[in-house]
Amino acid sequence: MLFFYQIFILLLLLFFLGLLLRNLVDFPLMSRKSPHTGPLVSVLVPARNEALNIERCVRSLLCQDYGPFEILVLDDGSTDTTPDMLDRLVKESEGRLRVLHGEPLAVGWHGKAWACFQLGRQAKGEMLLFTDADTMHAPDALRRSVGAIKKSGADMLSIMPNQELGSFWEKLVVPLIHVILMCYLPLRLVRTNPRPAFSFANGQFILFRREFYERIGAHAVVKDALVEDVWLCKAVKKAGGTVVAFNGYDVVSCRMYRNFKEIWEGFSKNLFAAIGYSTPGLVVLMTLIAVLYIVPYVFVIRSSFAGEFSVLWFWLPLAQISIALVIRFIIAWVFRQSFLIAFFHVLSQIILLGIAVNSFIIIKFGKGALWKGRNYNFSR
């Protein structure tokens, strides 16, 4: 029985490695050869207490080498200096930036979806780009994304930005986003398969054709979805639309979190929601994390202390560890991450288990997920 278990885990890891290699082909960069002019694009930025990020974000958007475009930022009840910074940026923008003041959070909505919904109502563009306030955009980001969605004929485009990683904990945990994306989802099927099960989107950068955005009901369709980006993709597919995804590390960068506390709260907010608040689904996920990435170390450490270097207890688990590290190193290479931190992949998975437990507890037994001063619980 142990032999079949070890072989199964090995084959499963090899399958994920194969899927990763295939996804490297199906997740290209956007072409640099795109027109500098085209349809009017409304760049829409929800902002709540973003004093650390908003100026960098807006200035990078003002420098886009594409036209015509407008920038709308919605101040969602910020209590820091975000409103003052936006007022100053408006004066410097020569009419290219408009600032909206958000309405009180509507019942049954989460903050980002409500802010984006309000932005969409005020936008004038034929295309709508929703992007987060903690992003920074290369001058050709808008031009290349518009070119990519037009060339593909898709109704929705999203990218995986470069994730700026400062602290040790950011470098350790945030890359798990890339592991999940590249190893567990056949990215080609996001584009070619109409089934909503094959969905990917990153809320840090989503470009819509306005006509289709309104057809699906705008952000009202995801008003109670904390992982609203993926659910927007599902809504597009359910409505018969198509979605394309690109590796956008060379056009947009984002600093999601700045310390362990923010990582813990941010991932806890999203993890249980991402699997539809399914307790069996969470158990399956946690089991996979344990048997794929943690248990092999238990076998190897036990064998080393016992001096028993058998195939079943040492060499097969060591092979499993090696494949998991190869996967992590490939992802570090593709997304320009630290190779040294990649050696601590098992630690990141242990932390992910803790986040999974915390995500379950705060939703099922607590006040719900906490984010930017608001509690959310849409599990009931």
RAFENVEN-V446080 format. One record per pair of residues at least 6 apart in sequence whose C-alpha atoms are under 8 Angstrom apart, sorted by the first residue. I is the first residue (numbers start at 1). GAP is how many residues later the second one is. Records with the same first field share a line. If there is no record, write none. Layout:
BEGIN
I = GAP + GAP
END
This chain:
BEGIN
2 = 310
3 = 309
6 = 306 + 310 + 311
7 = 309
9 = 282 + 283 + 311
10 = 306 + 309 + 310
13 = 279 + 307 + 310 + 311
14 = 309
16 = 167 + 168
17 = 166 + 306 + 310
19 = 163 + 164 + 165 + 166 + 167
20 = 162 + 163 + 307
23 = 159 + 160 + 163 + 164 + 165
24 = 158
26 = 161 + 162
27 = 160 + 161 + 218 + 219 + 220
28 = 218 + 219
29 = 217 + 218 + 219 + 221
30 = 114 + 115 + 118 + 216 + 217 + 218
31 = 113 + 116 + 117
32 = 108 + 112
33 = 111
34 = 109 + 110 + 112 + 113 + 114
35 = 31 + 108 + 112
36 = 29 + 30 + 31 + 107
37 = 29 + 30 + 31 + 106
38 = 28 + 29 + 30 + 108
39 = 28 + 29 + 86 + 87 + 88
40 = 27 + 28 + 29 + 30 + 84 + 85 + 86 + 87
41 = 27 + 28 + 29 + 83 + 84 + 85 + 86 + 87 + 88
42 = 27 + 28 + 29 + 30 + 81 + 82 + 83 + 84 + 85 + 86 + 87
43 = 26 + 27 + 28 + 29 + 85 + 86 + 87 + 88
44 = 27 + 28 + 29 + 30 + 72 + 75 + 76 + 79 + 84 + 85 + 86 + 87
45 = 26 + 27 + 28 + 29 + 71 + 74 + 85 + 86 + 87 + 88
46 = 27 + 28 + 29 + 30 + 66 + 69 + 70 + 73 + 85 + 86 + 87
47 = 7 + 26 + 27 + 28 + 29 + 31 + 85 + 86
48 = 27 + 28 + 29 + 30 + 34 + 324
49 = 28 + 29 + 30 + 31 + 32 + 33 + 323
50 = 28 + 30 + 32 + 83 + 84
51 = 29 + 30 + 31 + 34
53 = 80 + 81 + 82
54 = 28 + 31 + 32 + 79 + 80
55 = 30 + 31 + 34
56 = 79 + 80
57 = 76 + 77 + 78 + 79 + 80
58 = 31 + 75
60 = 76 + 77 + 78 + 79
61 = 10 + 75 + 76 + 78
62 = 9 + 31 + 34
63 = 76
64 = 74 + 75 + 76 + 77 + 78 + 79
65 = 74 + 75 + 77 + 78
66 = 74 + 76 + 77
69 = 27 + 56
70 = 26 + 27 + 28 + 55
71 = 25 + 26 + 27
72 = 25 + 26 + 27 + 28 + 47 + 51
73 = 24 + 25 + 26 + 27 + 46
74 = 25 + 26 + 27 + 28 + 41 + 45
75 = 7 + 8 + 24 + 25 + 26 + 27
76 = 25 + 26 + 27 + 35 + 39
77 = 24 + 25 + 27
86 = 13
87 = 12
89 = 8
90 = 6 + 7 + 8 + 9
100 = 19
102 = 13 + 16
105 = 6 + 9
106 = 8
108 = 115 + 116
109 = 114 + 115
110 = 113 + 114 + 115 + 116 + 266
113 = 106 + 107 + 109 + 110 + 115
114 = 105 + 106 + 109
116 = 14 + 103
117 = 101 + 102 + 103
120 = 8 + 98
125 = 85
126 = 83 + 84 + 85
127 = 80 + 81 + 82 + 83
128 = 79 + 80 + 81 + 82
129 = 76 + 77 + 78 + 79
130 = 73 + 74 + 75 + 76 + 77
131 = 72 + 73 + 74 + 75
132 = 71 + 72 + 73
134 = 120 + 121 + 122
135 = 69 + 117 + 118 + 119 + 120
136 = 116 + 117 + 118
137 = 114 + 115 + 116
138 = 112 + 113 + 114
139 = 112
140 = 111
141 = 110 + 111
145 = 12 + 62
146 = 61
149 = 6 + 7 + 8 + 95
152 = 92
154 = 87 + 88 + 89 + 90
155 = 53 + 54 + 57 + 81 + 86 + 87 + 88
156 = 50 + 51 + 52 + 53 + 77 + 80 + 85 + 86 + 87 + 88
157 = 44 + 49 + 50 + 51 + 86 + 87 + 88 + 89
158 = 42 + 43 + 44 + 45 + 47 + 48 + 49 + 85 + 86 + 87 + 88
159 = 42 + 43 + 46 + 47 + 86 + 87 + 88 + 89
160 = 42 + 45 + 85 + 86 + 87 + 88 + 89
161 = 43 + 44 + 86 + 87 + 88 + 89 + 90 + 91 + 92 + 93
162 = 86 + 87 + 88 + 90 + 91 + 92 + 173
163 = 11 + 86 + 90 + 91 + 92 + 93
164 = 89 + 90 + 91 + 92
165 = 6 + 9 + 90
166 = 92
167 = 91 + 92
169 = 90 + 91 + 94
170 = 87 + 88 + 89 + 90 + 93
171 = 166 + 167 + 170
172 = 169 + 170 + 172 + 173 + 175 + 176
173 = 90 + 175 + 178 + 179
174 = 89
175 = 162
176 = 172
178 = 153
179 = 149 + 152
185 = 13
186 = 12
187 = 11 + 13 + 58
189 = 9
190 = 8 + 9 + 10 + 53 + 54 + 55
191 = 51 + 52 + 53 + 54
192 = 50
194 = 43 + 44 + 46 + 47 + 48
195 = 42 + 43
196 = 37 + 38 + 39 + 41 + 42
197 = 37
199 = 31 + 34 + 35
200 = 29 + 30 + 33 + 45
201 = 28 + 29 + 31 + 32 + 44
202 = 27 + 28
203 = 25 + 26
204 = 50
206 = 23
212 = 24 + 29
215 = 24
216 = 19 + 20 + 23
219 = 13
221 = 11 + 14
222 = 6 + 9 + 10
224 = 154
225 = 6 + 48 + 153
226 = 43 + 44 + 47 + 48
227 = 43 + 46 + 47
233 = 10
236 = 6 + 7
237 = 6
249 = 86
257 = 6
264 = 91
265 = 104 + 105 + 106
266 = 105
267 = 88 + 92
268 = 87 + 88 + 90 + 91 + 101
269 = 90 + 100 + 101 + 102
270 = 89
271 = 84 + 85 + 88
272 = 6 + 10 + 84 + 87 + 88 + 91
273 = 106
275 = 6 + 7
276 = 103
277 = 102
279 = 81
282 = 74
286 = 67 + 70
289 = 60 + 64
290 = 59
292 = 28 + 32
293 = 28 + 31 + 53 + 56
294 = 52 + 55 + 56
296 = 21 + 22 + 24 + 25
297 = 20 + 21 + 24
299 = 14 + 15 + 18
300 = 13 + 14 + 15 + 17 + 18
303 = 6 + 10 + 11
304 = 10
308 = 6
309 = 6
325 = 17 + 18 + 20
328 = 14 + 17
329 = 10 + 13
331 = 6
332 = 6 + 7 + 10
333 = 6
359 = 10
362 = 6 + 7
363 = 6 + 14 + 16
364 = 15
367 = 8 + 9 + 10
368 = 7 + 8 + 9
369 = 6 + 7 + 8
370 = 6
END
